[in-house]
Amino acid sequence: SHHQLFSRREAVGAANSLLRQLSTWPDRLARTYFTEEFDVSSENLPGRLPPEVLPAANTRLLRQFPPDLLEDVTAWYWGHEHSAAVFEPFAGLKRGRLVGNGAVTVPRDYDIYGKSAETDGTPWGGHPRLVNGSLLSPGDTFWPLGFVTITLEGEGAKARYFEMKDVAAGDSLTAPSWGTAAVYFEENL
């Protein structure tokens, strides 16, 4: 999915905001889409945060996945953030997996695992935490590019997370080269 249930680094939606609500009216009036989501106040969304507070979880999306339904989701993979992260259970989801590092490079001095100072994860026990042993290590200039493969094995599955690190060319005029894909984390689903 492109849409994520939560983020450690970025805001994934405002619980409520008059300005954000008004920005949807042109599309709603033109019948581009129909939604009643903005009729639900932030205090009635999961997390029950006050208006204008940016939640660490996508509360409008979370509202569409009640706990009993979310319990049956084995893993949720998403892109969007141009990074990779394997999260511990958060907001009722057992396995949240960010796999957005397939094409857009991110400079190694950017902290891809930092916690957002703008979002509030308090209703879910703080910001999402990362699974031990699942962190990427940067290449010479960038964070690695990567991908995931999932192999179905009877009633289960195995996910393998790959990274490709850059190797600096030695001069600032030549683009870096990318190494061979290597597994940096794997898990049984």
Solvent accessible surface area in square Angstrom, and as a share of the most:
residue,aa,sasa,rsa
1,S,86,0.56
2,H,108,0.48
3,H,122,0.55
4,Q,6,0.03
5,L,0,0.00
6,F,0,0.00
7,S,1,0.00
8,R,37,0.13
9,R,66,0.24
10,E,65,0.29
11,A,43,0.34
12,V,22,0.13
13,G,36,0.34
14,A,13,0.10
15,A,1,0.01
16,N,21,0.11
17,S,6,0.04
18,L,125,0.62
19,L,141,0.70
20,R,112,0.41
21,Q,42,0.19
22,L,95,0.47
23,S,79,0.51
24,T,21,0.12
25,W,105,0.37
26,P,91,0.57
27,D,65,0.34
28,R,32,0.12
29,L,130,0.65
30,A,74,0.57
31,R,196,0.71
32,T,95,0.55
33,Y,86,0.33
34,F,152,0.63
35,T,25,0.15
36,E,109,0.49
37,E,31,0.14
38,F,38,0.16
39,D,108,0.56
40,V,25,0.14
41,S,40,0.26
42,S,1,0.01
43,E,79,0.36
44,N,97,0.50
45,L,2,0.01
46,P,40,0.25
47,G,23,0.23
48,R,162,0.59
49,L,14,0.07
50,P,70,0.44
51,P,66,0.42
52,E,108,0.48
53,V,45,0.26
54,L,34,0.17
55,P,0,0.00
56,A,0,0.00
57,A,0,0.00
58,N,26,0.13
59,T,5,0.03
60,R,29,0.11
61,L,32,0.16
62,L,15,0.07
63,R,102,0.37
64,Q,98,0.44
65,F,55,0.23
66,P,64,0.40
67,P,114,0.72
68,D,108,0.56
69,L,88,0.44
70,L,2,0.01
71,E,99,0.44
72,D,113,0.59
73,V,35,0.20
74,T,67,0.39
75,A,23,0.18
76,W,26,0.09
77,Y,50,0.19
78,W,6,0.02
79,G,16,0.16
80,H,88,0.39
81,E,20,0.09
82,H,82,0.36
83,S,12,0.08
84,A,4,0.03
85,A,7,0.05
86,V,1,0.01
87,F,5,0.02
88,E,61,0.28
89,P,97,0.61
90,F,12,0.05
91,A,15,0.12
92,G,53,0.51
93,L,1,0.00
94,K,81,0.34
95,R,60,0.22
96,G,0,0.00
97,R,8,0.03
98,L,8,0.04
99,V,40,0.23
100,G,12,0.11
101,N,7,0.03
102,G,52,0.50
103,A,82,0.63
104,V,77,0.44
105,T,50,0.29
106,V,21,0.12
107,P,69,0.43
108,R,113,0.41
109,D,129,0.67
110,Y,93,0.35
111,D,81,0.42
112,I,12,0.06
113,Y,25,0.09
114,G,13,0.12
115,K,120,0.51
116,S,14,0.09
117,A,109,0.85
118,E,129,0.58
119,T,12,0.07
120,D,41,0.21
121,G,2,0.02
122,T,104,0.61
123,P,54,0.34
124,W,44,0.15
125,G,56,0.54
126,G,25,0.24
127,H,32,0.14
128,P,0,0.00
129,R,130,0.47
130,L,28,0.14
131,V,35,0.20
132,N,144,0.74
133,G,61,0.59
134,S,3,0.02
135,L,91,0.45
136,L,11,0.05
137,S,54,0.35
138,P,40,0.25
139,G,6,0.06
140,D,78,0.40
141,T,59,0.34
142,F,43,0.18
143,W,31,0.11
144,P,2,0.01
145,L,21,0.11
146,G,4,0.04
147,F,80,0.34
148,V,34,0.20
149,T,55,0.32
150,I,81,0.41
151,T,60,0.35
152,L,146,0.73
153,E,89,0.40
154,G,82,0.79
155,E,190,0.85
156,G,29,0.28
157,A,12,0.09
158,K,42,0.18
159,A,0,0.00
160,R,71,0.26
161,Y,4,0.01
162,F,36,0.15
163,E,23,0.10
164,M,50,0.22
165,K,69,0.29
166,D,3,0.01
167,V,81,0.46
168,A,50,0.39
169,A,49,0.38
170,G,78,0.75
171,D,78,0.40
172,S,115,0.74
173,L,171,0.85
174,T,75,0.43
175,A,79,0.62
176,P,36,0.23
177,S,68,0.44
178,W,82,0.29
179,G,32,0.31
180,T,127,0.74
181,A,34,0.27
182,A,54,0.42
183,V,65,0.37
184,Y,43,0.16
185,F,35,0.15
186,E,83,0.37
187,E,25,0.11
188,N,102,0.52
189,L,43,0.21
